Amino acid sequence: MNPVVRNWKQATLLIVLAFYTAFAAGPLFWTATMSLRTTTEIAHSPYALPEILHFHKFAEAWVDSSYNVYFSNSVKVVLSAVVIVTLIGGMAAHCFARYRFPLRRVLYFTVFSTIIFPPQITIMALFQIMVDYRLYNTLTGLTLAYVAFQLPITVYILESFFARIPSDLYDAARMDGYSEWRIFWRVSLPVALPALSTTIILNTILLWNEFLYAVVLITDESMHTLPLGIQKFMGDRMEDIGMIATGLMIAIVPVVIIYVFFSEKLIQGMTAGAVK
Amino acid sequence: MREAASTISKPVLPPVDPSEWTSTSMSPVHASAMKAPMQGSRDLSRPMGAIVGFLLPALTIYVAFTAYPVVRTLYNSLHHVRPARSDVYVGLENYIGLWGDEFFWKAVTNTLAWAATAPVFEQMLAILLALALYARIPGARFFRIMWFTPVLMSFVVVGIIWMWIFNYDWGVVNSLLRGVGLDGWARSWLGDPTTALPALIFVTTWMWTGFNMVVLLAALHSLPSEVLEAAELDNCSWMKKLWFVIIPLIRPTIMNLVVLSFVGKMKVFDLVWIMTKGGPLWSTETVSTYVYKRAFEWNTFDLGYPCAIASVWFFIVLAGVLLLSILFRQRGKLEY
């Protein structure tokens, strides 16, 4: 092809892609600018860049609007759910991948198939169960629901990885007299570190952003996770665009920080849940 | 026999190769191409004690918080379930009630419209973008990272941002329209029953296109380059190459993405709940928001009826997924 024509084509393509980039990332950027501006400034000109960086708004939201409570609830629930689901999901995945036993396929398929279940099929009964066991409106109840929610995908990703670890490793470990439990800790988990980090990232992001289970299982404001807190704040102060934007950024910033450092790993984690 | 066991246990999606995960290139899709050399085999030993020990925690959680709730929902759907009163068996009354419930049908229509259109938009846009990056455009890595950002935010965050974007007075959409002199087109996008649902569908497309693009791009990179070069030599037109060579080759990936997107739209709740609560005039009511309203918002104090809706919807989603996978498979058979 004629190089001039090719350059023109490439330039056009680049312009189109730049427009799409503005469209895809613009809303996040816009929110970030608004989070540093006051509502009065925003009302004056919604699209201007911040002239003075009002970082104190973050402190205000954090202390005065109980974002510190929402944030720490989110951290508690997400961290404990991710630790538990990684551990018990890893154990189950190791078992499905490395041993042969009756009903193995049936059990695996049963757990796996719940990936496509709409949450409505469990959510109301889950509400009843949590009330029955006095776990309603507690972070423990929400954590358990989250563990169950992320279990199938975790088992799925880890099983396909464990199944492909060469069995020589396991044979060697058995020769050395390792117990099955020790094999899991000393062989499966260390070798599967890349897959583990993938499921950890995937589960962290999905649960950090989760809303439906939280809204059904939590009512007490002191138990609110970030998405619930944001929704409440939004309901209370509809017009205070600047502060709402600050609240949104408090929820986004941890994810953005992870993304800045581990973008490839994070993309891999998010898509792993989808593709394989 | 052992081979068979390992393939059947992974029903929809191809397996992963550990070596893939250690590399920094993110192309999980092409793992299947190189799985052969590292095929691990299952251990023949059956230490039943260890097996039970490994499975017990996961299965306990699964039974308590997934299997039992599903059964209980199905049970509820045949009863009147009121707080502090014992359940009354009503047979199929709840299901029969669904027939005459116009709000339910409105919700079904809206949700199906969403699930039928959004996956198509997402895939079409995503494949074009993926091809653009595949053509070794400068800055491809930057584009990919930027396009992926929407999916990192929660629906709550996305919902609030897009409420501002669609705001009548100062939202981006209306400001742009007024800026180019199309003042007449400016409207309250979320307040108008005719535009509210399309606006929400637009938001989910915005949110998920980048995600689909990344997955498709990984699939493209896993294609053998000889095939594409051969198509080049045959002087295929650009569109022909896309339609007859590229799309058939990455069909399994497309199928997974369509199924995933379909399931996602069939259960969409958060975005609607934040942005419109199903309004105006039921124009954005989805099955999920209607179930939530019947269960927790309207003071009907009956979980039986919403459970009936959830049960019906559960089977419709399963049927939809089955139908999609059959459709994709048959096309495969016809073409090869």
Chai-1 contact restraints between the chains, C-beta under 6 A:
chainA,res_idxA,chainB,res_idxB,connection_type,confidence,min_distance_angstrom,max_distance_angstrom,comment,restraint_id
A,L13,B,A132,contact,1.0,0.0,6.0,A-B,restraint_1
A,L17,B,A132,contact,1.0,0.0,6.0,A-B,restraint_2
A,L17,B,F143,contact,1.0,0.0,6.0,A-B,restraint_3
A,T21,B,M146,contact,1.0,0.0,6.0,A-B,restraint_4
A,A24,B,W147,contact,1.0,0.0,6.0,A-B,restraint_5
A,A24,B,G210,contact,1.0,0.0,6.0,A-B,restraint_6
A,A25,B,M146,contact,1.0,0.0,6.0,A-B,restraint_7
A,A25,B,T149,contact,1.0,0.0,6.0,A-B,restraint_8
A,P27,B,I161,contact,1.0,0.0,6.0,A-B,restraint_9
A,L28,B,T149,contact,1.0,0.0,6.0,A-B,restraint_10
A,T31,B,I161,contact,1.0,0.0,6.0,A-B,restraint_11
A,P46,B,W170,contact,1.0,0.0,6.0,A-B,restraint_12
A,I88,B,P57,contact,1.0,0.0,6.0,A-B,restraint_13
A,I88,B,A58,contact,1.0,0.0,6.0,A-B,restraint_14
A,M91,B,F54,contact,1.0,0.0,6.0,A-B,restraint_15
A,A92,B,L55,contact,1.0,0.0,6.0,A-B,restraint_16
A,A92,B,A58,contact,1.0,0.0,6.0,A-B,restraint_17
A,C95,B,I51,contact,1.0,0.0,6.0,A-B,restraint_18
A,C95,B,F54,contact,1.0,0.0,6.0,A-B,restraint_19
A,C95,B,L55,contact,1.0,0.0,6.0,A-B,restraint_20
A,R98,B,D43,contact,1.0,0.0,6.0,A-B,restraint_21
A,Y99,B,I51,contact,1.0,0.0,6.0,A-B,restraint_22
A,R100,B,R42,contact,1.0,0.0,6.0,A-B,restraint_23
A,F101,B,R46,contact,1.0,0.0,6.0,A-B,restraint_24
A,F101,B,I51,contact,1.0,0.0,6.0,A-B,restraint_25
A,R105,B,S9,contact,1.0,0.0,6.0,A-B,restraint_26
A,Y108,B,S9,contact,1.0,0.0,6.0,A-B,restraint_27
A,V111,B,Y62,contact,1.0,0.0,6.0,A-B,restraint_28
A,T114,B,T66,contact,1.0,0.0,6.0,A-B,restraint_29
A,I116,B,V263,contact,1.0,0.0,6.0,A-B,restraint_30
A,I116,B,V321,contact,1.0,0.0,6.0,A-B,restraint_31
A,P118,B,K267,contact,1.0,0.0,6.0,A-B,restraint_32
A,P118,B,V317,contact,1.0,0.0,6.0,A-B,restraint_33
A,Q120,B,S288,contact,1.0,0.0,6.0,A-B,restraint_34
A,Q120,B,V291,contact,1.0,0.0,6.0,A-B,restraint_35
A,Q120,B,A310,contact,1.0,0.0,6.0,A-B,restraint_36
A,I121,B,V70,contact,1.0,0.0,6.0,A-B,restraint_37
A,I121,B,T73,contact,1.0,0.0,6.0,A-B,restraint_38
A,I121,B,A310,contact,1.0,0.0,6.0,A-B,restraint_39
A,I121,B,F314,contact,1.0,0.0,6.0,A-B,restraint_40
A,T122,B,P69,contact,1.0,0.0,6.0,A-B,restraint_41
A,T122,B,V70,contact,1.0,0.0,6.0,A-B,restraint_42
A,M124,B,A295,contact,1.0,0.0,6.0,A-B,restraint_43
A,M124,B,L303,contact,1.0,0.0,6.0,A-B,restraint_44
A,M124,B,C307,contact,1.0,0.0,6.0,A-B,restraint_45
A,A125,B,P69,contact,1.0,0.0,6.0,A-B,restraint_46
A,A125,B,R72,contact,1.0,0.0,6.0,A-B,restraint_47
A,A125,B,T73,contact,1.0,0.0,6.0,A-B,restraint_48
A,L126,B,P69,contact,1.0,0.0,6.0,A-B,restraint_49
A,L144,B,F65,contact,1.0,0.0,6.0,A-B,restraint_50
A,A145,B,F65,contact,1.0,0.0,6.0,A-B,restraint_51
A,V147,B,I61,contact,1.0,0.0,6.0,A-B,restraint_52
A,A148,B,I61,contact,1.0,0.0,6.0,A-B,restraint_53
A,A148,B,F65,contact,1.0,0.0,6.0,A-B,restraint_54
A,A148,B,T66,contact,1.0,0.0,6.0,A-B,restraint_55
A,S160,B,P15,contact,1.0,0.0,6.0,A-B,restraint_56
A,S160,B,V16,contact,1.0,0.0,6.0,A-B,restraint_57
A,F161,B,V16,contact,1.0,0.0,6.0,A-B,restraint_58
A,F161,B,P18,contact,1.0,0.0,6.0,A-B,restraint_59
A,R164,B,P18,contact,1.0,0.0,6.0,A-B,restraint_60
A,R164,B,M38,contact,1.0,0.0,6.0,A-B,restraint_61
A,R164,B,G40,contact,1.0,0.0,6.0,A-B,restraint_62
A,I165,B,G40,contact,1.0,0.0,6.0,A-B,restraint_63
A,P166,B,G40,contact,1.0,0.0,6.0,A-B,restraint_64
A,S167,B,G40,contact,1.0,0.0,6.0,A-B,restraint_65
A,S167,B,S41,contact,1.0,0.0,6.0,A-B,restraint_66
A,E180,B,P47,contact,1.0,0.0,6.0,A-B,restraint_67
A,E180,B,A50,contact,1.0,0.0,6.0,A-B,restraint_68
A,P194,B,W21,contact,1.0,0.0,6.0,A-B,restraint_69
A,P194,B,T22,contact,1.0,0.0,6.0,A-B,restraint_70
A,A195,B,W21,contact,1.0,0.0,6.0,A-B,restraint_71
A,N209,B,S154,contact,1.0,0.0,6.0,A-B,restraint_72
A,F211,B,V156,contact,1.0,0.0,6.0,A-B,restraint_73
A,F211,B,D270,contact,1.0,0.0,6.0,A-B,restraint_74
A,L212,B,F269,contact,1.0,0.0,6.0,A-B,restraint_75
A,P227,B,S154,contact,1.0,0.0,6.0,A-B,restraint_76
A,P227,B,V156,contact,1.0,0.0,6.0,A-B,restraint_77
A,I230,B,V156,contact,1.0,0.0,6.0,A-B,restraint_78
A,Q231,B,V156,contact,1.0,0.0,6.0,A-B,restraint_79
A,M234,B,I160,contact,1.0,0.0,6.0,A-B,restraint_80
A,L248,B,V157,contact,1.0,0.0,6.0,A-B,restraint_81
A,A251,B,V157,contact,1.0,0.0,6.0,A-B,restraint_82
A,I252,B,M153,contact,1.0,0.0,6.0,A-B,restraint_83
A,V255,B,L152,contact,1.0,0.0,6.0,A-B,restraint_84
A,S263,B,I145,contact,1.0,0.0,6.0,A-B,restraint_85
A,E264,B,T24,contact,1.0,0.0,6.0,A-B,restraint_86
A,E264,B,M26,contact,1.0,0.0,6.0,A-B,restraint_87
A,I267,B,M26,contact,1.0,0.0,6.0,A-B,restraint_88
A,I267,B,F148,contact,1.0,0.0,6.0,A-B,restraint_89
A,I267,B,V214,contact,1.0,0.0,6.0,A-B,restraint_90
A,Q268,B,M26,contact,1.0,0.0,6.0,A-B,restraint_91
A,T271,B,V214,contact,1.0,0.0,6.0,A-B,restraint_92
A,T271,B,V215,contact,1.0,0.0,6.0,A-B,restraint_93
A,A272,B,P28,contact,1.0,0.0,6.0,A-B,restraint_94
A,A274,B,L260,contact,1.0,0.0,6.0,A-B,restraint_95
A,V275,B,P28,contact,1.0,0.0,6.0,A-B,restraint_96
A,V275,B,V29,contact,1.0,0.0,6.0,A-B,restraint_97
A,V275,B,V215,contact,1.0,0.0,6.0,A-B,restraint_98
A,V275,B,N256,contact,1.0,0.0,6.0,A-B,restraint_99
A,K276,B,L13,contact,1.0,0.0,6.0,A-B,restraint_100
A,K276,B,V16,contact,1.0,0.0,6.0,A-B,restraint_101
